[in-house]
Amino acid sequence: MYAYLKGHPDIFMSSIKEPQFFAIDIFRHQRSVRNLNEYMKCFEEARGEKRVGEASTAYLGSPNAPHEIREFCPQARIIVMLRNPVDVMQAQHSERICSRMEHIRDFEAAINSQETRYWRSGSYRGEPVMRLGYRELVRFSVQLDRYFEAFGRDNIHVIVFEDLTSDCDKVFAKTLQFLDLNPCPRQTGKVLNRNRRARSLRMQGLLEHPPASMRRLAHVFLPKSLRKRFGFSLQKLNTIYEPRKPIKQSFRILLQREYEQEIDRLSLLLDRDLTAWYRT
């Protein structure tokens, strides 16, 4: 959705997709953007577009974010995309492994582990990972209710992921209508954010957070015009795009039962039957 909105001529989306600025209560100093001056720089290239936005996924799970966003911009419009909680947990597990936040490869073991996770590379290497736990991440009814309370239902647009996958153009058109913008075709038809796996996690860490010695060598031997292209090529070679392995059926059923009441509450909140999320 970030890419689709960014392609609209009347919308400016932040240069950093997920600054996470208003999620200080859960990300703390591990946010991409940590002060107001840095945050405003994310939008300095805006040129009078009717809507200006960003796409920080942490805001939904942050108890503080709705109130901080309202104080910063009382007239904000909020777009929320929801998905089957079990699928969200699995996708998050896959992403955390690839980002070197998670070392437990088995999904069931990771979900059930109370072990503190530590960053395995990057500027926070060795520090505890500041993120919501898998189960806490998908308490959508409570999270959504906080935004309804802060902004009112008319200023919240909820997208159900299955609708996006079944009729993306219709969902995009409704989103533009919510933002009071003219219809516009999507600028990309590509499938974005496919599940990815690093061939080598060690190499992934080096490419995303190269040590100073590697950066110096690159500056000596590669002209500036080639450095970014070379790094992108190495990332591409080290990345495999593939469907996630199916969750063991017995464990999926267990998780579905665990979230049955949560999904029922969300169904009532949205006035939409989402019970298929725990019946399939």
Short mmCIF file of the C-alpha atoms (twelve columns), coordinates in Angstrom:
data_MODEL
# 
_entry.id   MODEL 
# 
loop_
_atom_site.group_PDB 
_atom_site.id 
_atom_site.type_symbol 
_atom_site.label_atom_id 
_atom_site.label_alt_id 
_atom_site.label_comp_id 
_atom_site.label_asym_id 
_atom_site.label_seq_id 
_atom_site.Cartn_x 
_atom_site.Cartn_y 
_atom_site.Cartn_z 
_atom_site.pdbx_PDB_model_num 
ATOM 1   C CA . MET A 1   0.000   0.000   0.000   1 
ATOM 2   C CA . TYR A 2   2.932   2.329   0.669   1 
ATOM 3   C CA . ALA A 3   4.100   1.816   -2.929  1 
ATOM 4   C CA . TYR A 4   0.604   2.286   -4.356  1 
ATOM 5   C CA . LEU A 5   0.026   5.508   -2.420  1 
ATOM 6   C CA . LYS A 6   3.482   6.801   -3.273  1 
ATOM 7   C CA . GLY A 7   2.611   6.487   -6.967  1 
ATOM 8   C CA . HIS A 8   -0.371  8.854   -6.676  1 
ATOM 9   C CA . PRO A 9   0.401   12.405  -7.910  1 
ATOM 10  C CA . ASP A 10  -1.415  14.024  -4.968  1 
ATOM 11  C CA . ILE A 11  0.343   11.991  -2.262  1 
ATOM 12  C CA . PHE A 12  3.832   12.318  -0.810  1 
ATOM 13  C CA . MET A 13  5.075   9.350   1.200   1 
ATOM 14  C CA . SER A 14  8.075   9.666   3.516   1 
ATOM 15  C CA . SER A 15  11.528  8.937   2.144   1 
ATOM 16  C CA . ILE A 16  11.966  6.366   4.939   1 
ATOM 17  C CA . LYS A 17  9.057   3.951   4.636   1 
ATOM 18  C CA . GLU A 18  8.839   3.123   8.356   1 
ATOM 19  C CA . PRO A 19  10.354  5.851   10.548  1 
ATOM 20  C CA . GLN A 20  8.568   4.375   13.615  1 
ATOM 21  C CA . PHE A 21  8.945   7.794   15.281  1 
ATOM 22  C CA . PHE A 22  5.751   7.551   17.366  1 
ATOM 23  C CA . ALA A 23  6.501   4.014   18.617  1 
ATOM 24  C CA . ILE A 24  8.983   5.078   21.296  1 
ATOM 25  C CA . ASP A 25  7.205   2.998   23.952  1 
ATOM 26  C CA . ILE A 26  7.982   -0.301  22.208  1 
ATOM 27  C CA . PHE A 27  10.972  0.416   19.918  1 
ATOM 28  C CA . ARG A 28  12.684  2.962   22.206  1 
ATOM 29  C CA . HIS A 29  16.094  3.952   20.770  1 
ATOM 30  C CA . GLN A 30  15.858  1.260   18.075  1 
ATOM 31  C CA . ARG A 31  13.535  3.359   15.943  1 
ATOM 32  C CA . SER A 32  14.651  4.414   12.471  1 
ATOM 33  C CA . VAL A 33  13.965  8.047   13.377  1 
ATOM 34  C CA . ARG A 34  14.363  9.239   16.958  1 
ATOM 35  C CA . ASN A 35  13.768  12.999  17.076  1 
ATOM 36  C CA . LEU A 36  11.340  15.469  15.556  1 
ATOM 37  C CA . ASN A 37  13.934  17.171  13.384  1 
ATOM 38  C CA . GLU A 38  14.878  13.858  11.766  1 
ATOM 39  C CA . TYR A 39  11.209  13.016  11.362  1 
ATOM 40  C CA . MET A 40  10.414  16.259  9.559   1 
ATOM 41  C CA . LYS A 41  13.334  15.645  7.192   1 
ATOM 42  C CA . CYS A 42  11.489  12.551  5.959   1 
ATOM 43  C CA . PHE A 43  8.995   14.918  4.331   1 
ATOM 44  C CA . GLU A 44  11.253  17.796  3.248   1 
ATOM 45  C CA . GLU A 45  10.924  16.877  -0.433  1 
ATOM 46  C CA . ALA A 46  7.131   17.255  -0.368  1 
ATOM 47  C CA . ARG A 47  5.969   19.842  -2.901  1 
ATOM 48  C CA . GLY A 48  2.433   20.773  -1.975  1 
ATOM 49  C CA . GLU A 49  0.807   17.370  -2.351  1 
ATOM 50  C CA . LYS A 50  -2.689  17.133  -0.872  1 
ATOM 51  C CA . ARG A 51  -1.748  14.243  1.413   1 
ATOM 52  C CA . VAL A 52  1.536   13.480  3.161   1 
ATOM 53  C CA . GLY A 53  2.066   10.190  4.945   1 
ATOM 54  C CA . GLU A 54  4.280   7.355   6.116   1 
ATOM 55  C CA . ALA A 55  3.848   3.627   6.775   1 
ATOM 56  C CA . SER A 56  5.199   2.611   10.184  1 
ATOM 57  C CA . THR A 57  3.790   -0.806  11.015  1 
ATOM 58  C CA . ALA A 58  4.703   -0.502  14.720  1 
ATOM 59  C CA . TYR A 59  2.089   2.182   15.351  1 
ATOM 60  C CA . LEU A 60  -0.796  -0.278  15.522  1 
ATOM 61  C CA . GLY A 61  0.737   -2.226  18.399  1 
ATOM 62  C CA . SER A 62  2.012   0.842   20.266  1 
ATOM 63  C CA . PRO A 63  -0.236  1.954   23.154  1 
ATOM 64  C CA . ASN A 64  1.226   5.474   23.005  1 
ATOM 65  C CA . ALA A 65  1.229   6.045   19.255  1 
ATOM 66  C CA . PRO A 66  -2.477  6.980   18.762  1 
ATOM 67  C CA . HIS A 67  -2.261  9.797   21.302  1 
ATOM 68  C CA . GLU A 68  1.140   11.024  20.114  1 
ATOM 69  C CA . ILE A 69  -0.005  11.056  16.491  1 
ATOM 70  C CA . ARG A 70  -3.163  12.940  17.454  1 
ATOM 71  C CA . GLU A 71  -1.111  15.561  19.316  1 
ATOM 72  C CA . PHE A 72  1.200   15.929  16.336  1 
ATOM 73  C CA . CYS A 73  -1.592  16.003  13.724  1 
ATOM 74  C CA . PRO A 74  -5.178  16.041  15.066  1 
ATOM 75  C CA . GLN A 75  -6.644  15.829  11.546  1 
ATOM 76  C CA . ALA A 76  -4.637  12.717  10.594  1 
ATOM 77  C CA . ARG A 77  -6.311  9.959   8.590   1 
ATOM 78  C CA . ILE A 78  -5.318  6.479   9.705   1 
ATOM 79  C CA . ILE A 79  -5.128  3.449   7.408   1 
ATOM 80  C CA . VAL A 80  -4.936  0.035   9.084   1 
ATOM 81  C CA . MET A 81  -4.399  -3.253  7.282   1 
ATOM 82  C CA . LEU A 82  -5.330  -6.449  9.151   1 
ATOM 83  C CA . ARG A 83  -4.609  -10.082 8.406   1 
ATOM 84  C CA . ASN A 84  -5.269  -13.473 9.949   1 
ATOM 85  C CA . PRO A 85  -3.288  -13.347 13.244  1 
ATOM 86  C CA . VAL A 86  -1.715  -16.770 12.676  1 
ATOM 87  C CA . ASP A 87  -0.441  -15.722 9.255   1 
ATOM 88  C CA . VAL A 88  0.859   -12.441 10.687  1 
ATOM 89  C CA . MET A 89  2.853   -14.273 13.350  1 
ATOM 90  C CA . GLN A 90  4.347   -16.613 10.775  1 
ATOM 91  C CA . ALA A 91  5.243   -13.744 8.438   1 
ATOM 92  C CA . GLN A 92  6.770   -11.805 11.315  1 
ATOM 93  C CA . HIS A 93  8.844   -14.808 12.349  1 
ATOM 94  C CA . SER A 94  10.200  -15.158 8.809   1 
ATOM 95  C CA . GLU A 95  11.011  -11.446 8.609   1 
ATOM 96  C CA . ARG A 96  12.737  -11.404 11.999  1 
ATOM 97  C CA . ILE A 97  14.969  -14.296 11.002  1 
ATOM 98  C CA . CYS A 98  15.951  -12.511 7.799   1 
ATOM 99  C CA . SER A 99  16.596  -9.278  9.733   1 
ATOM 100 C CA . ARG A 100 18.796  -11.076 12.277  1 
ATOM 101 C CA . MET A 101 16.426  -10.415 15.183  1 
ATOM 102 C CA . GLU A 102 15.388  -14.037 15.624  1 
ATOM 103 C CA . HIS A 103 17.679  -17.061 15.941  1 
ATOM 104 C CA . ILE A 104 15.048  -19.756 16.575  1 
ATOM 105 C CA . ARG A 105 14.338  -21.107 13.099  1 
ATOM 106 C CA . ASP A 106 11.401  -23.355 14.029  1 
ATOM 107 C CA . PHE A 107 8.174   -21.336 14.031  1 
ATOM 108 C CA . GLU A 108 6.433   -23.238 16.832  1 
ATOM 109 C CA . ALA A 109 9.510   -23.131 19.059  1 
ATOM 110 C CA . ALA A 110 9.957   -19.394 18.430  1 
ATOM 111 C CA . ILE A 111 6.315   -18.568 19.197  1 
ATOM 112 C CA . ASN A 112 6.444   -20.476 22.469  1 
ATOM 113 C CA . SER A 113 9.872   -19.287 23.602  1 
ATOM 114 C CA . GLN A 114 10.112  -16.693 26.384  1 
ATOM 115 C CA . GLU A 115 13.814  -16.240 25.693  1 
ATOM 116 C CA . THR A 116 15.092  -12.702 25.234  1 
ATOM 117 C CA . ARG A 117 16.187  -12.161 21.635  1 
ATOM 118 C CA . TYR A 118 19.348  -10.219 20.840  1 
ATOM 119 C CA . TRP A 119 20.370  -8.413  17.666  1 
ATOM 120 C CA . ARG A 120 22.868  -10.581 15.835  1 
ATOM 121 C CA . SER A 121 24.281  -7.858  13.568  1 
ATOM 122 C CA . GLY A 122 24.074  -4.142  12.881  1 
ATOM 123 C CA . SER A 123 24.372  -1.084  15.095  1 
ATOM 124 C CA . TYR A 124 22.363  -2.745  17.894  1 
ATOM 125 C CA . ARG A 125 24.334  -5.991  17.826  1 
ATOM 126 C CA . GLY A 126 24.294  -7.660  21.240  1 
ATOM 127 C CA . GLU A 127 21.384  -5.553  22.504  1 
ATOM 128 C CA . PRO A 128 17.979  -7.033  23.385  1 
ATOM 129 C CA . VAL A 129 15.553  -6.702  20.472  1 
ATOM 130 C CA . MET A 130 12.909  -4.076  21.247  1 
ATOM 131 C CA . ARG A 131 9.772   -5.502  19.637  1 
ATOM 132 C CA . LEU A 132 6.376   -6.779  20.708  1 
ATOM 133 C CA . GLY A 133 6.196   -10.522 21.253  1 
ATOM 134 C CA . TYR A 134 4.540   -12.561 18.527  1 
ATOM 135 C CA . ARG A 135 1.333   -13.108 20.489  1 
ATOM 136 C CA . GLU A 136 1.072   -9.518  21.690  1 
ATOM 137 C CA . LEU A 137 1.605   -8.273  18.153  1 
ATOM 138 C CA . VAL A 138 -1.760  -9.576  16.942  1 
ATOM 139 C CA . ARG A 139 -4.181  -8.378  19.636  1 
ATOM 140 C CA . PHE A 140 -5.901  -6.381  16.922  1 
ATOM 141 C CA . SER A 141 -9.221  -5.602  18.628  1 
ATOM 142 C CA . VAL A 142 -7.534  -3.794  21.528  1 
ATOM 143 C CA . GLN A 143 -5.087  -2.049  19.208  1 
ATOM 144 C CA . LEU A 144 -7.765  -0.890  16.793  1 
ATOM 145 C CA . ASP A 145 -10.043 0.272   19.580  1 
ATOM 146 C CA . ARG A 146 -7.301  2.644   20.768  1 
ATOM 147 C CA . TYR A 147 -7.342  4.354   17.370  1 
ATOM 148 C CA . PHE A 148 -11.143 4.522   17.264  1 
ATOM 149 C CA . GLU A 149 -11.039 6.239   20.639  1 
ATOM 150 C CA . ALA A 150 -8.290  8.678   19.637  1 
ATOM 151 C CA . PHE A 151 -9.504  9.629   16.144  1 
ATOM 152 C CA . GLY A 152 -13.108 8.459   15.795  1 
ATOM 153 C CA . ARG A 153 -14.230 5.747   13.403  1 
ATOM 154 C CA . ASP A 154 -14.744 8.099   10.455  1 
ATOM 155 C CA . ASN A 155 -11.020 8.861   10.400  1 
ATOM 156 C CA . ILE A 156 -9.925  5.207   10.422  1 
ATOM 157 C CA . HIS A 157 -9.908  3.140   7.229   1 
ATOM 158 C CA . VAL A 158 -9.514  -0.599  7.817   1 
ATOM 159 C CA . ILE A 159 -8.353  -2.900  5.030   1 
ATOM 160 C CA . VAL A 160 -8.636  -6.673  5.364   1 
ATOM 161 C CA . PHE A 161 -5.697  -8.339  3.649   1 
ATOM 162 C CA . GLU A 162 -7.834  -10.904 1.799   1 
ATOM 163 C CA . ASP A 163 -9.706  -8.050  0.106   1 
ATOM 164 C CA . LEU A 164 -6.425  -6.601  -1.097  1 
ATOM 165 C CA . THR A 165 -5.320  -9.890  -2.608  1 
ATOM 166 C CA . SER A 166 -8.694  -10.619 -4.233  1 
ATOM 167 C CA . ASP A 167 -9.367  -7.163  -5.724  1 
ATOM 168 C CA . CYS A 168 -6.449  -4.812  -5.231  1 
ATOM 169 C CA . ASP A 169 -7.780  -2.109  -7.560  1 
ATOM 170 C CA . LYS A 170 -11.079 -1.893  -5.678  1 
ATOM 171 C CA . VAL A 171 -9.303  -1.645  -2.300  1 
ATOM 172 C CA . PHE A 172 -6.964  1.036   -3.629  1 
ATOM 173 C CA . ALA A 173 -9.896  3.033   -5.036  1 
ATOM 174 C CA . LYS A 174 -11.695 2.910   -1.665  1 
ATOM 175 C CA . THR A 175 -8.526  4.031   0.085   1 
ATOM 176 C CA . LEU A 176 -8.234  7.054   -2.210  1 
ATOM 177 C CA . GLN A 177 -11.889 7.839   -1.577  1 
ATOM 178 C CA . PHE A 178 -11.219 7.744   2.172   1 
ATOM 179 C CA . LEU A 179 -8.371  10.247  1.615   1 
ATOM 180 C CA . ASP A 180 -10.663 12.514  -0.462  1 
ATOM 181 C CA . LEU A 181 -8.458  12.096  -3.518  1 
ATOM 182 C CA . ASN A 182 -9.282  11.570  -7.167  1 
ATOM 183 C CA . PRO A 183 -9.145  8.008   -8.543  1 
ATOM 184 C CA . CYS A 184 -5.801  7.017   -10.017 1 
ATOM 185 C CA . PRO A 185 -4.542  3.701   -11.435 1 
ATOM 186 C CA . ARG A 186 -1.905  1.928   -9.408  1 
ATOM 187 C CA . GLN A 187 1.567   2.730   -10.712 1 
ATOM 188 C CA . THR A 188 2.847   -0.801  -10.142 1 
ATOM 189 C CA . GLY A 189 1.315   -4.194  -10.728 1 
ATOM 190 C CA . LYS A 190 4.196   -6.085  -9.152  1 
ATOM 191 C CA . VAL A 191 3.752   -8.363  -6.173  1 
ATOM 192 C CA . LEU A 192 5.614   -6.520  -3.432  1 
ATOM 193 C CA . ASN A 193 7.062   -7.721  -0.119  1 
ATOM 194 C CA . ARG A 194 7.188   -11.378 -1.100  1 
ATOM 195 C CA . ASN A 195 8.466   -13.753 1.534   1 
ATOM 196 C CA . ARG A 196 12.248  -13.828 1.435   1 
ATOM 197 C CA . ARG A 197 15.016  -15.948 2.865   1 
ATOM 198 C CA . ALA A 198 18.716  -15.223 2.986   1 
ATOM 199 C CA . ARG A 199 20.976  -17.887 1.501   1 
ATOM 200 C CA . SER A 200 23.487  -16.904 4.170   1 
ATOM 201 C CA . LEU A 201 22.420  -15.005 7.272   1 
ATOM 202 C CA . ARG A 202 26.044  -14.132 7.956   1 
ATOM 203 C CA . MET A 203 26.360  -12.565 4.517   1 
ATOM 204 C CA . GLN A 204 23.011  -10.811 5.008   1 
ATOM 205 C CA . GLY A 205 24.320  -9.177  8.170   1 
ATOM 206 C CA . LEU A 206 27.516  -8.045  6.413   1 
ATOM 207 C CA . LEU A 207 25.607  -6.584  3.471   1 
ATOM 208 C CA . GLU A 208 23.073  -4.720  5.583   1 
ATOM 209 C CA . HIS A 209 25.609  -3.516  8.157   1 
ATOM 210 C CA . PRO A 210 29.089  -3.672  6.576   1 
ATOM 211 C CA . PRO A 211 32.032  -3.164  8.953   1 
ATOM 212 C CA . ALA A 212 34.142  -0.028  8.586   1 
ATOM 213 C CA . SER A 213 36.984  -1.958  6.914   1 
ATOM 214 C CA . MET A 214 34.623  -3.252  4.200   1 
ATOM 215 C CA . ARG A 215 33.247  0.224   3.588   1 
ATOM 216 C CA . ARG A 216 36.764  1.646   3.244   1 
ATOM 217 C CA . LEU A 217 37.713  -1.016  0.690   1 
ATOM 218 C CA . ALA A 218 34.566  -0.303  -1.296  1 
ATOM 219 C CA . HIS A 219 35.376  3.413   -1.356  1 
ATOM 220 C CA . VAL A 220 38.920  2.692   -2.572  1 
ATOM 221 C CA . PHE A 221 38.114  0.161   -5.303  1 
ATOM 222 C CA . LEU A 222 34.621  1.091   -6.473  1 
ATOM 223 C CA . PRO A 223 33.468  4.450   -7.839  1 
ATOM 224 C CA . LYS A 224 30.445  5.947   -6.122  1 
ATOM 225 C CA . SER A 225 28.186  5.186   -9.096  1 
ATOM 226 C CA . LEU A 226 28.946  1.452   -8.769  1 
ATOM 227 C CA . ARG A 227 28.929  0.966   -4.991  1 
ATOM 228 C CA . LYS A 228 25.171  1.019   -4.560  1 
ATOM 229 C CA . ARG A 229 24.619  -1.129  -7.668  1 
ATOM 230 C CA . PHE A 230 27.215  -3.662  -6.507  1 
ATOM 231 C CA . GLY A 231 25.660  -3.877  -3.031  1 
ATOM 232 C CA . PHE A 232 22.198  -4.331  -4.524  1 
ATOM 233 C CA . SER A 233 23.482  -7.118  -6.779  1 
ATOM 234 C CA . LEU A 234 25.033  -8.948  -3.826  1 
ATOM 235 C CA . GLN A 235 21.782  -8.587  -1.849  1 
ATOM 236 C CA . LYS A 236 19.856  -10.007 -4.786  1 
ATOM 237 C CA . LEU A 237 22.220  -12.975 -5.115  1 
ATOM 238 C CA . ASN A 238 21.907  -13.718 -1.407  1 
ATOM 239 C CA . THR A 239 18.095  -13.536 -1.365  1 
ATOM 240 C CA . ILE A 240 15.672  -16.320 -2.201  1 
ATOM 241 C CA . TYR A 241 11.989  -15.510 -2.689  1 
ATOM 242 C CA . GLU A 242 9.805   -18.469 -1.850  1 
ATOM 243 C CA . PRO A 243 6.511   -19.293 -0.118  1 
ATOM 244 C CA . ARG A 244 6.729   -19.910 3.606   1 
ATOM 245 C CA . LYS A 245 6.574   -23.522 4.693   1 
ATOM 246 C CA . PRO A 246 3.078   -24.492 5.901   1 
ATOM 247 C CA . ILE A 247 2.571   -24.384 9.650   1 
ATOM 248 C CA . LYS A 248 2.145   -27.824 11.167  1 
ATOM 249 C CA . GLN A 249 -1.618  -28.345 11.072  1 
ATOM 250 C CA . SER A 250 -1.924  -29.333 14.731  1 
ATOM 251 C CA . PHE A 251 -0.144  -26.144 15.806  1 
ATOM 252 C CA . ARG A 252 -2.190  -23.969 13.447  1 
ATOM 253 C CA . ILE A 253 -5.395  -25.363 14.961  1 
ATOM 254 C CA . LEU A 254 -4.030  -24.672 18.449  1 
ATOM 255 C CA . LEU A 255 -3.278  -21.045 17.565  1 
ATOM 256 C CA . GLN A 256 -6.658  -20.614 15.873  1 
ATOM 257 C CA . ARG A 257 -8.395  -21.764 19.039  1 
ATOM 258 C CA . GLU A 258 -6.239  -19.423 21.095  1 
ATOM 259 C CA . TYR A 259 -7.312  -16.425 18.975  1 
ATOM 260 C CA . GLU A 260 -10.932 -17.412 18.444  1 
ATOM 261 C CA . GLN A 261 -12.303 -14.942 21.004  1 
ATOM 262 C CA . GLU A 262 -9.970  -12.213 19.750  1 
ATOM 263 C CA . ILE A 263 -11.241 -12.695 16.183  1 
ATOM 264 C CA . ASP A 264 -14.854 -12.687 17.404  1 
ATOM 265 C CA . ARG A 265 -14.241 -9.354  19.156  1 
ATOM 266 C CA . LEU A 266 -12.643 -7.939  16.043  1 
ATOM 267 C CA . SER A 267 -15.604 -9.124  13.947  1 
ATOM 268 C CA . LEU A 268 -17.971 -7.201  16.220  1 
ATOM 269 C CA . LEU A 269 -15.752 -4.134  16.200  1 
ATOM 270 C CA . LEU A 270 -15.657 -4.043  12.392  1 
ATOM 271 C CA . ASP A 271 -19.191 -5.377  11.881  1 
ATOM 272 C CA . ARG A 272 -17.714 -8.020  9.590   1 
ATOM 273 C CA . ASP A 273 -17.555 -11.773 9.908   1 
ATOM 274 C CA . LEU A 274 -13.891 -12.786 10.172  1 
ATOM 275 C CA . THR A 275 -14.495 -16.212 11.691  1 
ATOM 276 C CA . ALA A 276 -13.039 -17.904 8.610   1 
ATOM 277 C CA . TRP A 277 -9.690  -16.947 10.131  1 
ATOM 278 C CA . TYR A 278 -10.125 -19.700 12.727  1 
ATOM 279 C CA . ARG A 279 -12.280 -22.121 10.727  1 
ATOM 280 C CA . THR A 280 -9.926  -22.805 7.831   1 
# 
